[in-house]
Amino acid sequence: MNHPLDVITYGEAMAMFVAAETGPLHGVAQFTKRAAGAELNVATGLARLGFKVGWMSRVGDDSFGRFVRAVLTQEGIDTQCVAIDERFPTGFQLKSKCDDGSDPAVEYFRRGSAASHLSIGDFKRGYVLGARHLHLSGVAPAISSTSRELAFLLAREMREAGRTISFDPNLRPTLWGSEAEMVATLNELARLADWVLPGVNEGRILTGSDDPALIAR
């Protein structure tokens, strides 16, 4: 893939094991392996629509990391800024199967992962500013303080360069020290974006308002 990129995004991609049968995860014998990640889902969808998409991340020097990189390549997502970390592993998750319309149970194994060690040291100015648009979510800034610094650096650099920015809050309260910290940080990041894409419930948490019109403003 050659520059310029249409879109760049960053975050954590994990191996995801989806249960082949319903019931508690501990009783499931078979799983289907997939790649998962909030920002990766956006990157994949845009690449399938024909956009040139770049992905910034870190994966471990392990089978899960090689699997993630293979999926990115298969989807046509540029991996020039996907670093292979020899110290820390690629995260993974288990996801239950539900047939009754309820939310599936998800168990994460991501603490101390390679992607949680993303930092401003992973920023490659020429590569990033070669993109026309930056997409961010609230997940990557939540996985570590160093990843949070990278999110703000990306947003400020792209904004100063006159690029556009979209931001999906994608709230993950369990990854934050407190709800107050989550709200303050993500609202600050949202102010740097051109488009902010919360669900109504996320908007209530971030703004304290129940009025969709006020949330949108």
Backbone as a chain_set.jsonl record, in Angstrom:
{"seq": "MNHPLDVITYGEAMAMFVAAETGPLHGVAQFTKRAAGAELNVATGLARLGFKVGWMSRVGDDSFGRFVRAVLTQEGIDTQCVAIDERFPTGFQLKSKCDDGSDPAVEYFRRGSAASHLSIGDFKRGYVLGARHLHLSGVAPAISSTSRELAFLLAREMREAGRTISFDPNLRPTLWGSEAEMVATLNELARLADWVLPGVNEGRILTGSDDPALIAR", "coords": {"N": [[0.847, -1.196, 0.0], [0.576, 2.172, -0.862], [1.308, 5.545, 0.167], [-0.818, 8.428, -0.353], [-2.55, 7.671, 2.723], [-6.027, 7.107, 3.312], [-7.292, 6.925, 5.789], [-6.197, 6.743, 9.159], [-5.818, 4.791, 12.097], [-5.555, 3.731, 15.528], [-4.826, 1.263, 18.064], [-5.712, -1.541, 20.189], [-5.486, -4.756, 18.956], [-6.83, -7.957, 19.341], [-6.683, -11.53, 19.734], [-9.689, -13.307, 19.448], [-11.805, -15.627, 20.934], [-14.624, -17.213, 20.103], [-17.399, -18.727, 21.49], [-18.684, -21.867, 20.449], [-21.013, -22.934, 21.255], [-23.868, -22.417, 23.371], [-23.999, -21.345, 26.822], [-22.191, -21.314, 30.012], [-18.844, -20.044, 29.894], [-16.827, -21.667, 30.936], [-17.703, -24.209, 30.459], [-17.639, -24.635, 27.771], [-16.489, -26.373, 24.928], [-15.523, -25.949, 22.358], [-14.28, -23.371, 20.281], [-14.359, -20.556, 18.011], [-11.801, -18.904, 16.334], [-11.086, -15.473, 16.013], [-10.17, -12.117, 14.966], [-10.171, -9.232, 17.019], [-11.266, -5.97, 18.165], [-12.069, -2.635, 18.885], [-11.266, -0.395, 17.301], [-10.028, -1.76, 15.263], [-12.188, -3.033, 14.053], [-13.45, -0.866, 12.799], [-11.399, -0.08, 11.045], [-11.258, -2.37, 9.426], [-13.826, -2.411, 8.245], [-13.741, 0.001, 6.744], [-11.603, -0.528, 5.032], [-12.669, -2.617, 3.535], [-14.538, -1.22, 2.164], [-13.027, 0.019, 0.334], [-11.238, 2.027, 1.053], [-7.956, 3.338, 1.754], [-6.289, 2.236, 4.436], [-4.483, 2.758, 7.423], [-2.916, 1.196, 10.221], [-2.007, 1.517, 13.558], [-0.237, -0.141, 16.043], [0.793, -2.482, 18.621], [1.962, -5.777, 18.77], [2.52, -8.986, 20.267], [5.457, -11.088, 20.004], [4.41, -13.645, 19.099], [2.11, -16.432, 18.585], [-0.537, -15.427, 18.532], [-0.051, -12.756, 17.891], [1.074, -13.034, 15.326], [-1.136, -14.079, 14.053], [-2.963, -11.91, 14.196], [-1.603, -10.002, 12.609], [-1.654, -11.352, 10.168], [-4.396, -11.334, 9.62], [-4.849, -8.572, 9.351], [-3.312, -8.066, 7.045], [-4.663, -9.664, 5.212], [-7.056, -8.298, 5.089], [-6.29, -6.034, 3.798], [-5.223, -3.903, 5.203], [-2.849, -1.507, 6.059], [0.234, -2.28, 7.585], [2.564, -1.043, 8.389], [3.072, 0.395, 10.712], [2.733, -1.369, 12.777], [4.131, -2.657, 15.444], [6.309, -5.295, 16.45], [6.492, -6.686, 19.498], [8.87, -7.949, 21.564], [8.868, -8.364, 24.253], [6.368, -8.346, 25.545], [3.111, -9.961, 25.559], [0.563, -10.685, 23.038], [-2.774, -9.678, 23.52], [-5.823, -11.495, 24.396], [-9.242, -12.706, 24.155], [-12.211, -14.26, 25.511], [-15.426, -15.144, 24.359], [-18.83, -15.563, 24.944], [-21.601, -17.486, 23.554], [-24.803, -16.4, 22.715], [-28.256, -17.006, 22.455], [-30.574, -15.771, 23.088], [-30.847, -13.084, 22.763], [-29.573, -11.576, 24.678], [-26.697, -9.809, 26.056], [-23.511, -11.112, 25.239], [-21.258, -12.894, 27.412], [-18.014, -11.724, 28.178], [-14.623, -12.373, 28.583], [-11.597, -10.892, 29.305], [-8.131, -11.046, 28.52], [-5.802, -9.182, 28.803], [-4.21, -7.545, 30.307], [-1.147, -5.91, 30.733], [-0.433, -6.353, 28.129], [1.14, -6.32, 24.83], [0.102, -4.192, 23.295], [-0.8, -2.499, 25.287], [1.425, -1.178, 25.96], [1.801, 0.752, 24.092], [2.936, 3.994, 23.106], [3.987, 7.472, 22.979], [6.343, 7.117, 21.727], [5.843, 5.435, 19.65], [4.862, 6.985, 17.697], [4.959, 8.021, 14.391], [5.632, 10.587, 12.6], [5.673, 11.357, 9.813], [4.351, 9.218, 8.61], [1.834, 9.194, 9.888], [0.784, 11.782, 9.344], [0.494, 11.5, 6.692], [-1.99, 10.585, 6.213], [-5.441, 11.327, 5.487], [-7.422, 11.405, 7.366], [-8.159, 10.794, 10.804], [-9.165, 8.224, 12.943], [-10.412, 7.693, 16.146], [-11.021, 5.864, 19.183], [-12.577, 5.444, 22.432], [-11.419, 3.316, 23.681], [-8.669, 2.584, 23.254], [-7.267, 4.778, 24.57], [-7.844, 4.04, 27.145], [-6.455, 1.795, 27.919], [-3.917, 2.153, 28.945], [-1.792, 4.597, 30.561], [0.256, 5.528, 28.933], [-0.617, 4.895, 26.382], [-2.785, 6.563, 26.313], [-1.559, 9.076, 26.236], [-0.511, 8.912, 23.673], [-2.86, 8.929, 22.155], [-3.807, 11.579, 22.507], [-1.655, 12.978, 21.419], [-1.725, 12.145, 18.73], [-4.253, 13.187, 17.995], [-3.889, 15.963, 18.36], [-1.728, 16.543, 16.637], [-2.793, 15.816, 14.134], [-4.961, 17.539, 14.005], [-3.68, 20.055, 14.009], [-2.46, 19.849, 11.576], [-4.525, 20.138, 9.873], [-6.15, 17.995, 9.289], [-9.025, 15.77, 9.37], [-10.969, 14.444, 12.128], [-12.496, 11.688, 13.659], [-14.357, 10.44, 16.443], [-15.195, 7.837, 18.52], [-16.653, 7.301, 21.516], [-16.991, 4.827, 22.892], [-17.314, 3.509, 25.537], [-15.576, 1.985, 28.206], [-15.858, 1.256, 31.189], [-14.607, -0.449, 33.076], [-11.94, -0.387, 32.481], [-10.944, 1.944, 33.421], [-9.716, 4.068, 36.082], [-11.684, 5.416, 37.506], [-15.104, 6.52, 37.081], [-15.288, 9.259, 36.856], [-12.729, 10.018, 36.01], [-12.709, 8.774, 33.506], [-14.825, 10.138, 32.164], [-13.916, 12.836, 32.18], [-11.489, 12.643, 30.753], [-12.242, 11.555, 28.242], [-14.084, 13.434, 27.332], [-12.373, 15.587, 27.003], [-10.775, 14.623, 24.945], [-12.727, 14.36, 22.997], [-13.245, 17.012, 22.356], [-11.293, 17.629, 20.56], [-12.033, 16.495, 18.241], [-13.717, 16.314, 15.03], [-16.046, 14.944, 14.5], [-18.098, 13.362, 16.807], [-19.178, 10.336, 18.158], [-21.208, 9.116, 20.059], [-23.313, 6.594, 21.619], [-26.706, 6.93, 22.803], [-26.906, 6.298, 25.558], [-24.192, 6.384, 26.264], [-23.796, 9.08, 25.767], [-25.349, 10.188, 27.806], [-23.84, 9.518, 30.061], [-21.467, 10.891, 29.549], [-22.232, 13.573, 29.346], [-24.176, 14.101, 31.229], [-26.763, 14.622, 30.581], [-30.132, 13.774, 29.626], [-31.312, 14.36, 27.289], [-31.329, 13.807, 23.908], [-30.839, 15.787, 21.962], [-29.492, 17.774, 23.35], [-27.275, 16.326, 24.127], [-26.135, 15.875, 21.641], [-25.409, 18.481, 20.934]], "CA": [[0.0, 0.0, 0.0], [1.346, 3.406, -0.955], [0.689, 6.776, 0.665], [-1.35, 8.78, 0.959], [-3.634, 6.902, 3.319], [-7.282, 7.807, 3.543], [-7.613, 6.918, 7.222], [-5.316, 6.037, 10.085], [-6.353, 4.604, 13.428], [-4.64, 2.956, 16.362], [-5.455, 0.626, 19.203], [-5.314, -2.911, 20.494], [-6.149, -5.879, 18.299], [-6.647, -9.175, 20.116], [-7.317, -12.764, 19.28], [-10.958, -13.518, 20.144], [-12.314, -16.985, 20.816], [-16.077, -17.144, 20.226], [-17.939, -20.036, 21.831], [-19.477, -22.522, 19.406], [-22.246, -23.395, 21.881], [-24.322, -21.567, 24.455], [-23.684, -21.802, 28.171], [-21.038, -20.673, 30.649], [-17.594, -20.222, 29.151], [-16.001, -22.759, 31.454], [-18.211, -25.485, 29.968], [-17.561, -24.689, 26.303], [-15.36, -27.19, 24.469], [-15.015, -25.512, 21.063], [-14.346, -21.937, 20.004], [-13.889, -20.079, 16.715], [-10.826, -17.82, 16.532], [-11.228, -14.282, 15.178], [-9.451, -10.939, 15.448], [-11.132, -8.3, 17.606], [-10.78, -4.665, 18.601], [-13.021, -1.6, 18.461], [-10.709, 0.384, 16.192], [-9.775, -2.691, 14.168], [-13.453, -3.238, 13.344], [-13.637, 0.291, 11.913], [-10.386, -0.175, 9.988], [-11.651, -3.449, 8.52], [-14.971, -1.98, 7.451], [-13.325, 1.018, 5.78], [-10.772, -1.181, 4.013], [-13.566, -3.381, 2.66], [-15.224, -0.245, 1.308], [-12.078, 0.5, -0.659], [-10.361, 3.08, 1.546], [-6.611, 2.955, 2.17], [-6.33, 2.382, 5.893], [-3.296, 2.409, 8.178], [-3.203, 0.767, 11.586], [-0.887, 1.609, 14.492], [-0.438, -0.967, 17.219], [1.876, -3.369, 19.014], [1.562, -7.154, 19.036], [3.609, -9.786, 20.785], [6.169, -11.996, 19.1], [3.768, -14.914, 19.457], [1.155, -16.933, 17.586], [-1.664, -14.5, 18.429], [0.425, -11.588, 17.162], [1.188, -13.383, 13.91], [-2.504, -14.22, 13.558], [-3.513, -10.566, 14.001], [-0.955, -9.402, 11.446], [-2.153, -12.035, 8.964], [-5.752, -10.835, 9.369], [-4.709, -7.213, 8.833], [-2.835, -8.159, 5.666], [-5.752, -10.221, 4.414], [-8.087, -7.267, 4.916], [-5.743, -4.918, 3.038], [-4.887, -2.812, 6.115], [-1.403, -1.312, 6.087], [0.799, -2.665, 8.889], [3.894, -0.472, 8.583], [3.218, 0.897, 12.078], [2.413, -2.402, 13.755], [5.414, -3.102, 15.985], [6.365, -6.606, 17.096], [7.08, -6.484, 20.821], [9.449, -9.209, 22.034], [8.796, -8.44, 25.715], [5.024, -8.508, 26.075], [2.288, -10.798, 24.686], [-0.673, -10.207, 22.421], [-3.945, -9.983, 24.339], [-6.888, -12.288, 23.794], [-10.487, -12.678, 24.909], [-13.191, -15.322, 25.314], [-16.761, -14.557, 24.208], [-19.867, -16.598, 24.976], [-22.629, -17.467, 22.518], [-26.144, -16.187, 23.28], [-29.348, -17.147, 21.482], [-31.786, -15.158, 23.636], [-30.799, -11.64, 22.578], [-28.827, -10.917, 25.748], [-25.304, -9.531, 25.744], [-22.639, -12.237, 25.562], [-20.221, -12.699, 28.424], [-16.681, -11.586, 27.59], [-13.513, -12.363, 29.529], [-10.415, -10.331, 28.652], [-6.788, -11.367, 29.003], [-5.086, -8.112, 28.102], [-3.371, -6.769, 31.222], [0.27, -6.026, 30.422], [-0.252, -6.784, 26.735], [2.029, -5.505, 23.996], [-0.577, -2.955, 22.899], [-0.921, -1.592, 26.43], [2.688, -0.434, 26.04], [1.85, 1.811, 23.086], [3.319, 5.268, 23.699], [4.336, 8.476, 21.977], [7.495, 6.607, 20.994], [5.362, 4.735, 18.451], [4.383, 7.989, 16.745], [5.782, 8.279, 13.21], [4.971, 11.782, 12.096], [5.476, 11.329, 8.369], [3.344, 8.212, 8.285], [0.53, 9.614, 10.404], [0.28, 12.954, 8.626], [0.209, 11.109, 5.318], [-3.402, 10.216, 6.14], [-6.382, 12.452, 5.423], [-8.388, 11.354, 8.46], [-7.822, 9.994, 11.97], [-10.29, 7.721, 13.733], [-10.063, 7.294, 17.508], [-12.095, 5.425, 20.07], [-12.24, 5.609, 23.836], [-10.839, 2.098, 24.23], [-7.204, 2.655, 23.267], [-6.764, 5.64, 25.645], [-8.155, 3.47, 28.459], [-5.68, 0.597, 28.253], [-2.745, 2.546, 29.73], [-1.521, 6.04, 30.531], [1.115, 5.849, 27.79], [-1.47, 4.855, 25.193], [-3.607, 7.777, 26.382], [-0.711, 10.166, 25.737], [-0.433, 8.765, 22.22], [-4.135, 9.359, 21.574], [-3.855, 13.039, 22.47], [-0.644, 13.441, 20.464], [-2.265, 11.914, 17.389], [-5.344, 14.127, 17.739], [-3.376, 17.335, 18.241], [-0.914, 16.641, 15.425], [-3.671, 15.774, 12.955], [-5.757, 18.771, 13.994], [-2.801, 21.147, 13.6], [-2.148, 19.653, 10.159], [-5.732, 20.382, 9.093], [-6.84, 16.756, 8.961], [-10.265, 15.572, 10.112], [-10.89, 13.445, 13.19], [-13.737, 11.138, 14.214], [-14.115, 9.87, 17.765], [-16.254, 7.011, 19.092], [-16.278, 7.157, 22.921], [-16.84, 3.391, 23.168], [-16.972, 3.494, 26.957], [-15.189, 0.739, 28.874], [-15.619, 1.719, 32.561], [-13.73, -1.329, 33.858], [-10.544, -0.107, 32.157], [-10.569, 3.234, 33.985], [-9.622, 4.131, 37.533], [-12.975, 5.866, 38.022], [-15.965, 7.082, 36.038], [-14.957, 10.677, 36.715], [-11.539, 10.099, 35.163], [-13.124, 8.408, 32.158], [-15.627, 11.219, 31.578], [-13.084, 14.022, 31.961], [-10.502, 12.38, 29.708], [-12.86, 11.36, 26.933], [-14.642, 14.72, 26.897], [-11.251, 16.39, 26.523], [-10.397, 14.089, 23.634], [-13.82, 14.653, 22.072], [-13.153, 18.407, 21.92], [-10.329, 17.722, 19.46], [-12.577, 15.787, 17.077], [-14.735, 16.955, 14.196], [-17.265, 14.157, 14.659], [-18.128, 12.524, 18.008], [-20.199, 9.348, 17.819], [-21.655, 8.331, 21.199], [-24.682, 6.146, 21.733], [-27.459, 7.798, 23.707], [-26.52, 6.018, 26.941], [-22.853, 6.945, 26.435], [-23.963, 10.525, 25.85], [-25.843, 10.524, 29.149], [-22.726, 9.405, 31.004], [-20.451, 11.899, 29.262], [-22.731, 14.949, 29.454], [-25.112, 14.249, 32.333], [-28.072, 14.999, 30.047], [-30.958, 12.72, 29.036], [-31.888, 14.897, 26.052], [-30.443, 13.518, 22.784], [-30.468, 17.028, 21.269], [-28.46, 18.428, 24.156], [-26.085, 15.47, 24.021], [-25.536, 16.123, 20.327], [-24.773, 19.805, 20.962]], "C": [[0.883, 1.247, 0.0], [0.576, 4.555, -0.323], [0.151, 7.542, -0.534], [-2.439, 7.809, 1.423], [-4.893, 7.756, 3.376], [-7.526, 7.979, 5.042], [-6.495, 6.226, 7.989], [-6.027, 5.915, 11.417], [-5.35, 3.798, 14.234], [-5.402, 2.317, 17.512], [-4.956, -0.787, 19.399], [-6.152, -3.896, 19.705], [-5.821, -7.134, 19.094], [-7.163, -10.377, 19.349], [-8.589, -12.948, 20.107], [-11.442, -14.936, 19.87], [-13.804, -16.966, 21.131], [-16.62, -18.55, 20.449], [-18.813, -20.586, 20.706], [-20.817, -23.016, 19.941], [-22.612, -22.444, 23.005], [-23.919, -22.162, 25.81], [-22.477, -21.088, 28.733], [-19.738, -20.999, 29.918], [-16.781, -21.414, 29.64], [-16.453, -24.126, 30.945], [-18.126, -25.661, 28.468], [-16.312, -25.452, 25.878], [-14.743, -26.669, 23.175], [-15.265, -24.02, 20.864], [-13.895, -21.676, 18.579], [-12.977, -18.886, 16.947], [-11.051, -16.706, 15.521], [-10.299, -13.197, 15.712], [-10.477, -9.921, 15.927], [-10.453, -7.018, 18.034], [-11.682, -3.588, 18.051], [-12.51, -0.838, 17.241], [-10.423, -0.508, 14.986], [-11.045, -2.96, 13.369], [-13.721, -2.1, 12.365], [-12.662, 0.218, 10.74], [-10.765, -1.226, 8.959], [-12.814, -3.031, 7.636], [-14.595, -0.967, 6.391], [-12.471, 0.411, 4.67], [-11.635, -1.967, 3.043], [-14.358, -2.467, 1.737], [-14.289, 0.385, 0.283], [-11.168, 1.622, -0.219], [-8.983, 2.511, 1.879], [-6.471, 3.276, 3.651], [-5.008, 1.94, 6.507], [-3.65, 2.123, 9.619], [-1.932, 0.854, 12.412], [-1.174, 0.74, 15.704], [0.863, -1.652, 17.592], [1.286, -4.753, 19.248], [2.777, -7.912, 19.564], [4.258, -10.626, 19.701], [5.684, -13.418, 19.407], [2.734, -15.289, 18.4], [-0.035, -16.002, 17.421], [-1.254, -13.252, 17.642], [0.545, -11.863, 15.676], [-0.186, -13.562, 13.276], [-3.118, -12.848, 13.27], [-2.915, -9.914, 12.764], [-1.433, -10.043, 10.144], [-3.553, -11.555, 8.601], [-5.698, -9.434, 8.787], [-4.292, -7.238, 7.364], [-3.932, -8.67, 4.744], [-6.821, -9.177, 4.126], [-7.568, -6.054, 4.143], [-5.42, -3.703, 3.881], [-3.366, -2.704, 6.213], [-0.849, -1.545, 7.494], [2.191, -2.086, 9.13], [4.135, -0.008, 10.015], [2.697, -0.096, 13.11], [3.736, -2.993, 14.231], [5.279, -4.493, 16.602], [7.162, -6.46, 18.384], [7.575, -7.826, 21.358], [9.338, -9.388, 23.549], [7.417, -8.835, 26.217], [4.12, -9.236, 25.071], [1.119, -10.057, 24.045], [-1.848, -10.596, 23.313], [-4.933, -10.878, 23.614], [-8.12, -12.224, 24.686], [-11.327, -13.902, 24.578], [-14.579, -14.689, 25.279], [-17.795, -15.668, 24.128], [-20.825, -16.441, 23.799], [-23.987, -17.351, 23.192], [-27.187, -16.293, 22.175], [-30.613, -16.436, 21.923], [-31.796, -13.641, 23.519], [-30.054, -10.896, 23.662], [-27.389, -10.674, 25.314], [-24.435, -10.734, 26.116], [-21.668, -11.887, 26.68], [-18.869, -12.643, 27.725], [-15.65, -11.563, 28.719], [-12.255, -11.938, 28.79], [-9.126, -10.802, 29.339], [-5.829, -10.404, 28.289], [-4.149, -7.316, 29.013], [-1.89, -6.995, 30.905], [0.553, -6.458, 28.998], [0.704, -5.863, 25.988], [1.377, -4.167, 23.663], [-0.725, -1.981, 24.059], [0.354, -0.785, 26.63], [2.872, 0.528, 24.868], [2.156, 3.137, 23.779], [3.645, 6.261, 22.586], [5.59, 8.071, 21.21], [7.112, 5.854, 19.742], [4.889, 5.705, 17.371], [5.404, 8.203, 15.625], [5.11, 9.397, 12.419], [4.686, 11.723, 10.602], [4.391, 10.366, 7.944], [1.954, 8.698, 8.683], [-0.039, 10.758, 9.586], [0.111, 12.69, 7.142], [-1.237, 10.702, 5.119], [-4.288, 11.46, 6.127], [-7.269, 12.534, 6.665], [-7.875, 10.428, 9.56], [-9.099, 9.524, 12.648], [-9.765, 7.233, 15.07], [-11.281, 6.718, 18.208], [-11.641, 5.624, 21.506], [-11.6, 4.389, 24.457], [-9.325, 2.211, 24.351], [-6.664, 3.603, 24.347], [-6.972, 5.051, 27.035], [-7.195, 2.361, 28.869], [-4.401, 0.908, 29.024], [-2.552, 4.054, 29.638], [-0.655, 6.416, 29.328], [0.337, 5.812, 26.481], [-2.359, 6.086, 25.138], [-2.815, 8.982, 25.867], [-0.604, 10.117, 24.226], [-1.717, 9.234, 21.545], [-4.201, 10.875, 21.452], [-2.815, 13.604, 21.5], [-1.149, 13.28, 19.032], [-3.333, 12.953, 17.051], [-4.82, 15.543, 17.527], [-2.555, 17.523, 16.971], [-1.797, 16.668, 14.178], [-4.513, 17.047, 12.865], [-4.912, 19.951, 13.518], [-2.464, 21.06, 12.112], [-3.374, 19.842, 9.268], [-6.458, 19.135, 8.654], [-8.12, 16.66, 9.786], [-10.125, 14.398, 11.075], [-12.301, 13.001, 13.572], [-13.413, 10.417, 15.514], [-15.349, 9.134, 18.253], [-15.894, 6.761, 20.553], [-16.121, 5.711, 23.381], [-16.446, 3.141, 24.625], [-16.678, 2.093, 27.478], [-14.842, 1.07, 30.328], [-14.632, 0.852, 33.343], [-12.253, -1.081, 33.584], [-10.039, 1.189, 32.791], [-10.485, 3.167, 35.507], [-10.92, 4.548, 38.185], [-13.796, 6.41, 36.859], [-15.63, 8.556, 35.808], [-13.732, 10.858, 35.825], [-11.885, 9.787, 33.72], [-13.857, 9.556, 31.472], [-14.757, 12.423, 31.252], [-12.114, 13.808, 30.802], [-11.146, 12.294, 28.337], [-13.558, 12.627, 26.436], [-13.537, 15.637, 26.37], [-10.808, 15.922, 25.132], [-11.462, 14.41, 22.589], [-13.743, 16.083, 21.547], [-12.177, 18.593, 20.762], [-10.863, 17.122, 18.168], [-13.579, 16.634, 16.312], [-16.081, 16.262, 14.336], [-17.117, 13.271, 15.895], [-19.357, 11.629, 17.897], [-20.641, 8.51, 19.021], [-23.033, 7.725, 20.962], [-25.398, 7.037, 22.737], [-27.049, 7.56, 25.156], [-25.117, 6.543, 27.232], [-22.919, 8.456, 26.561], [-24.446, 10.976, 27.207], [-24.696, 10.526, 30.149], [-21.731, 10.55, 30.808], [-20.931, 13.327, 29.504], [-23.637, 15.17, 30.658], [-26.505, 14.622, 31.887], [-28.793, 13.778, 29.495], [-31.556, 13.14, 27.703], [-30.939, 14.647, 24.886], [-29.979, 14.768, 22.048], [-29.355, 17.755, 22.032], [-27.153, 17.631, 24.134], [-25.362, 15.771, 22.712], [-24.837, 17.466, 20.287], [-23.534, 19.821, 21.825]], "O": [[1.829, 1.347, 0.782], [-0.654, 4.544, -0.281], [0.628, 7.324, -1.648], [-3.147, 7.211, 0.614], [-4.822, 8.981, 3.477], [-7.918, 9.053, 5.498], [-5.92, 5.243, 7.52], [-6.754, 6.821, 11.826], [-4.402, 3.244, 13.678], [-6.483, 2.771, 17.888], [-3.925, -1.185, 18.857], [-7.381, -3.876, 19.775], [-4.671, -7.352, 19.477], [-7.976, -10.249, 18.433], [-8.572, -12.767, 21.325], [-11.482, -15.383, 18.724], [-14.205, -16.734, 22.272], [-16.327, -19.46, 19.674], [-19.586, -19.852, 20.09], [-21.664, -23.467, 19.17], [-21.75, -21.742, 23.533], [-23.549, -23.332, 25.909], [-21.808, -20.34, 28.021], [-19.567, -22.098, 29.392], [-16.125, -22.091, 28.849], [-15.69, -25.091, 30.988], [-18.496, -26.71, 27.94], [-15.22, -25.215, 26.394], [-13.566, -26.916, 22.913], [-16.315, -23.489, 21.228], [-13.145, -22.463, 18.001], [-13.335, -17.96, 17.674], [-11.189, -16.958, 14.324], [-9.711, -13.346, 16.783], [-11.532, -9.763, 15.313], [-9.24, -6.972, 18.239], [-12.031, -3.617, 16.871], [-13.237, -0.658, 16.264], [-10.555, -0.081, 13.839], [-10.992, -3.102, 12.148], [-14.163, -2.332, 11.24], [-13.044, 0.426, 9.589], [-10.615, -1.005, 7.758], [-12.801, -3.264, 6.428], [-15.068, -1.053, 5.258], [-12.599, 0.789, 3.505], [-11.358, -1.98, 1.843], [-14.797, -2.881, 0.664], [-14.718, 1.193, -0.54], [-10.392, 2.132, -1.027], [-8.86, 1.341, 2.242], [-6.527, 4.435, 4.061], [-4.475, 0.885, 6.162], [-4.567, 2.725, 10.177], [-0.894, 0.326, 12.015], [-2.23, 0.863, 16.325], [1.899, -1.435, 16.964], [0.225, -4.882, 19.859], [3.919, -7.517, 19.33], [3.69, -10.846, 18.631], [6.432, -14.262, 19.9], [2.515, -14.548, 17.441], [-0.505, -15.796, 16.302], [-2.024, -12.752, 16.822], [0.164, -11.03, 14.854], [-0.382, -13.238, 12.105], [-3.725, -12.649, 12.218], [-3.642, -9.335, 11.956], [-1.599, -9.358, 9.135], [-3.87, -11.387, 7.424], [-6.416, -9.131, 7.834], [-4.854, -6.517, 6.541], [-4.108, -8.168, 3.634], [-7.42, -9.171, 3.051], [-8.336, -5.135, 3.861], [-5.345, -2.59, 3.361], [-2.681, -3.704, 6.428], [-1.41, -1.057, 8.475], [2.924, -2.584, 9.984], [5.272, -0.014, 10.485], [2.269, 0.298, 14.194], [4.385, -3.742, 13.501], [4.255, -4.819, 17.202], [8.353, -6.149, 18.362], [6.777, -8.737, 21.582], [9.678, -10.449, 24.072], [7.297, -9.571, 27.197], [4.339, -9.14, 23.864], [0.746, -8.959, 24.458], [-1.907, -11.722, 23.806], [-4.895, -11.011, 22.391], [-8.058, -11.754, 25.822], [-11.183, -14.504, 23.513], [-14.877, -13.799, 26.076], [-17.654, -16.603, 23.339], [-20.857, -15.403, 23.138], [-24.295, -18.098, 24.12], [-27.017, -15.734, 21.091], [-31.623, -16.482, 21.222], [-32.653, -12.979, 24.106], [-29.914, -9.677, 23.571], [-26.917, -11.253, 24.335], [-24.606, -11.313, 27.189], [-21.305, -10.725, 26.865], [-18.606, -13.41, 26.799], [-15.796, -10.82, 29.69], [-11.884, -12.536, 27.779], [-9.056, -10.933, 30.561], [-5.154, -10.76, 27.324], [-3.372, -6.495, 28.527], [-1.436, -8.136, 30.82], [1.665, -6.886, 28.69], [1.031, -4.772, 26.454], [2.026, -3.123, 23.74], [-0.77, -0.769, 23.847], [0.363, 0.186, 27.386], [3.963, 1.06, 24.666], [1.698, 3.382, 24.895], [3.586, 5.927, 21.403], [5.869, 8.628, 20.148], [7.946, 5.647, 18.861], [4.556, 5.292, 16.26], [6.564, 8.525, 15.881], [4.154, 9.174, 11.675], [3.568, 12.01, 10.174], [3.609, 10.651, 7.037], [1.011, 8.616, 7.896], [-1.2, 10.72, 9.179], [-0.363, 13.557, 6.407], [-1.673, 10.493, 3.987], [-3.933, 12.502, 6.679], [-7.804, 13.596, 6.982], [-7.239, 9.41, 9.285], [-10.006, 10.316, 12.9], [-8.805, 6.465, 15.134], [-12.422, 7.04, 17.874], [-10.478, 5.93, 21.769], [-11.264, 4.408, 25.641], [-8.761, 1.965, 25.417], [-5.676, 3.26, 24.995], [-6.353, 5.501, 27.999], [-7.124, 2.018, 30.049], [-3.852, 0.028, 29.688], [-3.089, 4.704, 28.741], [-0.813, 7.499, 28.766], [0.599, 6.604, 25.575], [-2.657, 6.599, 24.059], [-3.356, 9.814, 25.139], [-0.606, 11.155, 23.565], [-1.672, 9.863, 20.488], [-4.604, 11.399, 20.413], [-3.074, 14.605, 20.832], [-1.008, 14.192, 18.218], [-3.326, 13.53, 15.963], [-5.261, 16.241, 16.614], [-2.673, 18.55, 16.302], [-1.563, 17.464, 13.268], [-4.748, 17.566, 11.773], [-5.375, 20.76, 12.713], [-2.214, 22.078, 11.467], [-3.278, 19.721, 8.046], [-7.293, 19.188, 7.75], [-8.285, 17.374, 10.775], [-9.305, 13.499, 10.886], [-13.187, 13.828, 13.783], [-12.33, 9.853, 15.669], [-16.421, 9.724, 18.386], [-14.912, 6.068, 20.818], [-15.225, 5.401, 24.167], [-15.366, 2.619, 24.901], [-17.425, 1.148, 27.226], [-13.663, 1.156, 30.673], [-13.897, 1.366, 34.186], [-11.4, -1.513, 34.359], [-8.851, 1.5, 32.711], [-11.11, 2.313, 36.137], [-11.237, 4.1, 39.287], [-13.261, 6.72, 35.794], [-15.688, 9.036, 34.676], [-13.704, 11.753, 34.98], [-11.408, 10.461, 32.807], [-13.546, 9.906, 30.334], [-14.853, 12.974, 30.156], [-11.939, 14.693, 29.964], [-10.657, 12.891, 27.378], [-13.612, 12.862, 25.229], [-13.743, 16.375, 25.407], [-10.508, 16.736, 24.259], [-11.142, 14.698, 21.436], [-14.136, 16.343, 20.41], [-12.23, 19.603, 20.061], [-10.225, 17.227, 17.121], [-14.204, 17.541, 16.861], [-17.129, 16.907, 14.295], [-16.146, 12.527, 16.025], [-20.449, 12.101, 17.579], [-20.462, 7.293, 19.002], [-23.831, 8.269, 20.2], [-24.757, 7.814, 23.445], [-26.863, 8.516, 25.908], [-24.867, 7.084, 28.309], [-22.196, 9.051, 27.36], [-24.018, 12.014, 27.714], [-24.59, 11.425, 30.983], [-21.217, 11.109, 31.777], [-20.128, 14.201, 29.832], [-23.846, 16.311, 31.068], [-27.359, 14.912, 32.724], [-28.166, 12.862, 28.964], [-32.239, 12.347, 27.056], [-29.846, 15.212, 24.861], [-28.85, 14.813, 21.561], [-28.412, 18.278, 21.439], [-26.064, 18.205, 24.123], [-24.139, 15.903, 22.678], [-23.778, 17.589, 19.672], [-22.884, 20.859, 21.953]]}, "num_chains": 1, "name": "protein.A"}
